[in-house]
Amino acid sequence: MNYQPIIKGRGFCPNPVAVYGIPEIADSISFPDVVGTSGYCDYWDEQIDRCHNGYHTGGMFVSGRYYYYLNFCFITTLKRGIHHPDFVDLDYEFFNLVEYVKENNKGIICIKPRRRGLSEKGTNGIIDYGMRFTPKGYRAGLCAGKDEYIETFLQRLKYANANRPPELRLHYDIDNKEQFRAGYDIKTEAGMVTMGSGNNVLARTMDTKPNVFKGELLDDCVFEEGGEFPILKKGFGATKACFAVGDRMVGTPYIWGTGGNINSSMAEFSDMYEEAHNLGLERFEFYADRLFIGCFVGSTNEDGQLVEDVPYLEAEFAGKGYSREQIIGCEDTQRAVEKIKERAKVLSTATDRQLYYAFLTDNPLDKKQLFLRFTGGHFDTDRLSEQYIRIEERKTPPFFKFKLSWKKNENGTLIIPLQVERTPCGENDSYDGDFTVMLRHFPVDNQKDLDVGGIDSYDQDSSEKSKSLGSMVVLRRKGNTLKNDEGHSISHKRVVVCLVRMRPKRKEIFYETCLMVSVMYNLLKNVLVEASKPMIIEYFKANLGERYLAKRPLSFESENSEQRHDYGVLLTSSPKSKPQMIGVLQNWVWEESDECWFLLIISGLINYDVMQKDSDWDEVDALGVALIRDIDMKKNPSTLNDEINKSKLFETIEWEEDSNGVLVQKRQASNYPYKNSMQRQFHDDLENDFYDTDDET
């Protein structure tokens, strides 16, 4: 989501209590005698009404819970100590989203950088608010995968209550590590009677048992540090009945996750994030360029002094006559990115690399970085991080973006043999759009076996069922004529020259794009497909692409393999193809990753989890499959012998659009574009003679 600064109306002041303090007529701590006076009652009636119903200021509406958070809640930061939260646009967006999901029976799932105060918002603006301003019977659930997160949250909640004005302070008649209940006992003629709202907070550790809230009804339920839940999916599923009436989500779940915690638990969180729509959840995703100290108007440092480093905002607002209250809380995300990258560059030269790794994971600038990890991976961390830095420091993109299309005759029919036309994308065009590819190096004419392709595909159109994207990697083999940016030969390295990574509305678009890339790079018999998703293989067969498919790599199978498919490789632990692929990837990372300029591949290698069968690291699997094809070949690159006019082989082929508008091979009555079996055999014999690579034995 692209952030746009929110311009307020003149006189905007969402936090009058925090700015001006409680007036003497209502300050019962400093002036106890004011209690019960008309001025005292009027003031607190007004404040409580604003906390319930919201507050209009400067032409804008501030929700009741955000008003409460800004004016009566305190947060703690290093050196600055205890203080009211600053108004900032990101918090305004967050609390507006809370109101939206409550009105529309939804929940929130959020992934965030560290130290952006989301737990404080959850403590103060959700549960603490609910305990005070929700009618009797309010019940909140708090759960986490580890005891320490529960304990920390409850400590914040207890601390928050102690720092409220007496008029907003609660008494707890139950106060232990599993429950807070608002109430107090009074003595009557009938004995002791419990009074108060009876509102509850129930805290549970959800490490192995998902049904910790079984039988409860919850108005709010916070899943703290969702990336460290070993059973997050099961826990959410088991708890859903606690905040649902029928199929309506009456209560509100909140699932927080922090970037950088990449483990099996984070994989569960990642899955839920991708499936948010199906789970009735709204995503709230923000990166380190938001709420960055110093880079928003009104920001203060650890000494409480105003620090505003917002040059790009100043340039944007110049000459528009905005008053200070109109731009309070506006964020200079461009300057924040610069400062983050400046700091990262300094840390990257430190002897202790862990300082740099920790900074990157704590300050992610995009979705990929949110899920980065630099420890415990399968591939060499230092090699990958060095290349990651080199790519990030580039001032110009390291690849070109092109849209591909088939070349056609004047009458609109396809030119046969197939030919591909590439059109440069505009600066702002998306690289994952239909028929769009990323090119680092261009195809080389009249070369045979110079490039190989690897494809990790999918069979289902709907990405809601899977977070996997389709990926294709074209790898230029050793013996090439490439030079690096310094002009030195890199013919001894296998270099990624092209990357496709997309999931368009129709899978056939991805299949067709891969076929175009195969034609463009002349990948005859050199496109190896991950065979567990075979529909792309059938597409190639049906659309004159069979000649590009690579045979099953027998050298990557166990001796007793029972596989019988003709094309592609099955990445399984048994037989041995998956472990072998990891091995060849590890070798490539160590020796050749310094010439890979696709950040998607480098970050994918950093994050790669071999145990996940359905992941968003498909570009890594596609690279691994391409490496398998390279190793399984028996021939080196050579000059193509062009003695046969290939166009004669395809004179009988016609093309048409199917019901989805996808180009497919037009079938004749024989269900094949050849008049008889002899013609088909003649075609196959010619093709095999011309394209034979002598690598299938």
PETA-V284497 format. One record per residue. RES is the residue in three letters. NEAR is the number of other C-alpha atoms within 8 Angstrom. Layout:
BEGIN
{{RES/NEAR} {RES/NEAR}}
END
This chain:
BEGIN
{{MET/2} {ASN/3} {TYR/4} {GLN/4} {PRO/8} {ILE/7} {ILE/7} {LYS/12} {GLY/11} {ARG/9} {GLY/8} {PHE/12} {CYS/8} {PRO/10} {ASN/10} {PRO/9} {VAL/9} {ALA/10} {VAL/6} {TYR/7} {GLY/7} {ILE/7} {PRO/7} {GLU/7} {ILE/8} {ALA/14} {ASP/12} {SER/10} {ILE/6} {SER/6} {PHE/10} {PRO/8} {ASP/5} {VAL/12} {VAL/9} {GLY/6} {THR/7} {SER/6} {GLY/9} {TYR/13} {CYS/11} {ASP/8} {TYR/9} {TRP/10} {ASP/8} {GLU/8} {GLN/8} {ILE/8} {ASP/9} {ARG/11} {CYS/14} {HIS/9} {ASN/8} {GLY/13} {TYR/12} {HIS/8} {THR/12} {GLY/10} {GLY/9} {MET/9} {PHE/8} {VAL/12} {SER/13} {GLY/12} {ARG/13} {TYR/11} {TYR/15} {TYR/12} {TYR/13} {LEU/14} {ASN/11} {PHE/11} {CYS/13} {PHE/11} {ILE/10} {THR/8} {THR/8} {LEU/6} {LYS/6} {ARG/11} {GLY/9} {ILE/8} {HIS/8} {HIS/11} {PRO/9} {ASP/8} {PHE/12} {VAL/13} {ASP/11} {LEU/8} {ASP/8} {TYR/11} {GLU/8} {PHE/9} {PHE/11} {ASN/9} {LEU/8} {VAL/9} {GLU/9} {TYR/8} {VAL/13} {LYS/12} {GLU/7} {ASN/6} {ASN/12} {LYS/14} {GLY/13} {ILE/14} {ILE/14} {CYS/12} {ILE/12} {LYS/14} {PRO/15} {ARG/8} {ARG/5} {ARG/7} {GLY/6} {LEU/8} {SER/8} {GLU/10} {LYS/10} {GLY/10} {THR/12} {ASN/13} {GLY/14} {ILE/11} {ILE/12} {ASP/12} {TYR/12} {GLY/11} {MET/12} {ARG/8} {PHE/8} {THR/8} {PRO/6} {LYS/7} {GLY/8} {TYR/13} {ARG/13} {ALA/14} {GLY/13} {LEU/13} {CYS/13} {ALA/17} {GLY/15} {LYS/11} {ASP/8} {GLU/6} {TYR/11} {ILE/15} {GLU/9} {THR/8} {PHE/10} {LEU/9} {GLN/8} {ARG/10} {LEU/11} {LYS/8} {TYR/8} {ALA/12} {ASN/10} {ALA/7} {ASN/8} {ARG/11} {PRO/7} {PRO/7} {GLU/6} {LEU/7} {ARG/9} {LEU/8} {HIS/7} {TYR/10} {ASP/10} {ILE/9} {ASP/8} {ASN/6} {LYS/7} {GLU/7} {GLN/11} {PHE/12} {ARG/12} {ALA/15} {GLY/15} {TYR/10} {ASP/9} {ILE/8} {LYS/8} {THR/7} {GLU/4} {ALA/5} {GLY/6} {MET/8} {VAL/8} {THR/8} {MET/9} {GLY/7} {SER/9} {GLY/11} {ASN/12} {ASN/13} {VAL/12} {LEU/11} {ALA/11} {ARG/12} {THR/11} {MET/14} {ASP/11} {THR/6} {LYS/7} {PRO/12} {ASN/8} {VAL/9} {PHE/9} {LYS/8} {GLY/5} {GLU/6} {LEU/7} {LEU/13} {ASP/11} {ASP/14} {CYS/14} {VAL/13} {PHE/12} {GLU/14} {GLU/13} {GLY/16} {GLY/16} {GLU/12} {PHE/16} {PRO/10} {ILE/13} {LEU/11} {LYS/9} {LYS/8} {GLY/12} {PHE/9} {GLY/8} {ALA/10} {THR/13} {LYS/8} {ALA/8} {CYS/12} {PHE/16} {ALA/11} {VAL/8} {GLY/4} {ASP/5} {ARG/7} {MET/12} {VAL/11} {GLY/13} {THR/16} {PRO/12} {TYR/12} {ILE/12} {TRP/15} {GLY/13} {THR/13} {GLY/16} {GLY/11} {ASN/10} {ILE/13} {ASN/8} {SER/7} {SER/14} {MET/13} {ALA/10} {GLU/14} {PHE/14} {SER/9} {ASP/9} {MET/10} {TYR/10} {GLU/8} {GLU/11} {ALA/12} {HIS/7} {ASN/7} {LEU/7} {GLY/10} {LEU/11} {GLU/11} {ARG/9} {PHE/9} {GLU/7} {PHE/8} {TYR/13} {ALA/14} {ASP/10} {ARG/10} {LEU/11} {PHE/9} {ILE/8} {GLY/12} {CYS/15} {PHE/17} {VAL/13} {GLY/11} {SER/13} {THR/12} {ASN/11} {GLU/10} {ASP/7} {GLY/7} {GLN/7} {LEU/8} {VAL/9} {GLU/11} {ASP/8} {VAL/13} {PRO/8} {TYR/9} {LEU/9} {GLU/8} {ALA/7} {GLU/6} {PHE/9} {ALA/7} {GLY/4} {LYS/5} {GLY/6} {TYR/7} {SER/7} {ARG/6} {GLU/11} {GLN/12} {ILE/13} {ILE/12} {GLY/12} {CYS/12} {GLU/14} {ASP/12} {THR/9} {GLN/8} {ARG/12} {ALA/13} {VAL/11} {GLU/8} {LYS/8} {ILE/9} {LYS/8} {GLU/8} {ARG/8} {ALA/11} {LYS/9} {VAL/8} {LEU/10} {SER/9} {THR/7} {ALA/9} {THR/4} {ASP/6} {ARG/10} {GLN/6} {LEU/9} {TYR/12} {TYR/10} {ALA/8} {PHE/9} {LEU/10} {THR/15} {ASP/11} {ASN/11} {PRO/13} {LEU/10} {ASP/7} {LYS/8} {LYS/8} {GLN/13} {LEU/16} {PHE/12} {LEU/13} {ARG/13} {PHE/10} {THR/5} {GLY/5} {GLY/12} {HIS/10} {PHE/10} {ASP/10} {THR/10} {ASP/6} {ARG/11} {LEU/16} {SER/9} {GLU/8} {GLN/13} {TYR/11} {ILE/10} {ARG/8} {ILE/11} {GLU/6} {GLU/6} {ARG/8} {LYS/4} {THR/4} {PRO/6} {PRO/9} {PHE/10} {PHE/9} {LYS/11} {PHE/12} {LYS/12} {LEU/13} {SER/9} {TRP/11} {LYS/10} {LYS/9} {ASN/8} {GLU/5} {ASN/5} {GLY/6} {THR/9} {LEU/11} {ILE/10} {ILE/8} {PRO/7} {LEU/9} {GLN/10} {VAL/11} {GLU/8} {ARG/8} {THR/7} {PRO/8} {CYS/9} {GLY/5} {GLU/4} {ASN/5} {ASP/6} {SER/5} {TYR/8} {ASP/10} {GLY/8} {ASP/9} {PHE/11} {THR/13} {VAL/14} {MET/12} {LEU/12} {ARG/11} {HIS/7} {PHE/6} {PRO/7} {VAL/6} {ASP/4} {ASN/8} {GLN/11} {LYS/11} {ASP/12} {LEU/11} {ASP/13} {VAL/16} {GLY/16} {GLY/18} {ILE/17} {ASP/14} {SER/11} {TYR/11} {ASP/9} {GLN/6} {ASP/9} {SER/7} {SER/10} {GLU/8} {LYS/6} {SER/7} {LYS/12} {SER/11} {LEU/12} {GLY/15} {SER/14} {MET/15} {VAL/16} {VAL/14} {LEU/15} {ARG/12} {ARG/13} {LYS/8} {GLY/8} {ASN/10} {THR/7} {LEU/7} {LYS/10} {ASN/9} {ASP/5} {GLU/5} {GLY/6} {HIS/7} {SER/9} {ILE/10} {SER/11} {HIS/8} {LYS/9} {ARG/10} {VAL/10} {VAL/13} {VAL/12} {CYS/12} {LEU/14} {VAL/13} {ARG/11} {MET/11} {ARG/12} {PRO/10} {LYS/7} {ARG/8} {LYS/12} {GLU/8} {ILE/12} {PHE/14} {TYR/11} {GLU/9} {THR/11} {CYS/10} {LEU/10} {MET/12} {VAL/8} {SER/13} {VAL/12} {MET/10} {TYR/9} {ASN/10} {LEU/14} {LEU/12} {LYS/9} {ASN/13} {VAL/16} {LEU/17} {VAL/15} {GLU/16} {ALA/11} {SER/7} {LYS/9} {PRO/9} {MET/8} {ILE/11} {ILE/12} {GLU/8} {TYR/11} {PHE/13} {LYS/9} {ALA/10} {ASN/9} {LEU/8} {GLY/11} {GLU/10} {ARG/7} {TYR/12} {LEU/16} {ALA/12} {LYS/10} {ARG/9} {PRO/11} {LEU/6} {SER/6} {PHE/10} {GLU/10} {SER/8} {GLU/4} {ASN/4} {SER/7} {GLU/4} {GLN/4} {ARG/4} {HIS/6} {ASP/6} {TYR/12} {GLY/14} {VAL/13} {LEU/9} {LEU/9} {THR/9} {SER/8} {SER/6} {PRO/9} {LYS/11} {SER/14} {LYS/12} {PRO/9} {GLN/9} {MET/12} {ILE/10} {GLY/8} {VAL/11} {LEU/12} {GLN/11} {ASN/8} {TRP/9} {VAL/13} {TRP/9} {GLU/8} {GLU/11} {SER/12} {ASP/10} {GLU/8} {CYS/11} {TRP/11} {PHE/10} {LEU/8} {LEU/8} {ILE/11} {ILE/13} {SER/13} {GLY/11} {LEU/11} {ILE/14} {ASN/13} {TYR/10} {ASP/7} {VAL/6} {MET/4} {GLN/6} {LYS/5} {ASP/7} {SER/8} {ASP/7} {TRP/12} {ASP/12} {GLU/16} {VAL/11} {ASP/10} {ALA/15} {LEU/15} {GLY/13} {VAL/17} {ALA/17} {LEU/13} {ILE/12} {ARG/16} {ASP/9} {ILE/6} {ASP/10} {MET/7} {LYS/6} {LYS/8} {ASN/7} {PRO/10} {SER/8} {THR/7} {LEU/7} {ASN/5} {ASP/6} {GLU/4} {ILE/5} {ASN/7} {LYS/7} {SER/8} {LYS/6} {LEU/9} {PHE/9} {GLU/7} {THR/6} {ILE/8} {GLU/9} {TRP/10} {GLU/8} {GLU/9} {ASP/8} {SER/5} {ASN/5} {GLY/6} {VAL/9} {LEU/8} {VAL/10} {GLN/11} {LYS/9} {ARG/8} {GLN/8} {ALA/5} {SER/9} {ASN/6} {TYR/8} {PRO/11} {TYR/10} {LYS/8} {ASN/7} {SER/7} {MET/6} {GLN/9} {ARG/10} {GLN/8} {PHE/8} {HIS/9} {ASP/8} {ASP/8} {LEU/9} {GLU/10} {ASN/8} {ASP/7} {PHE/7} {TYR/7} {ASP/7} {THR/6} {ASP/7} {ASP/7} {GLU/5} {THR/3}}
END
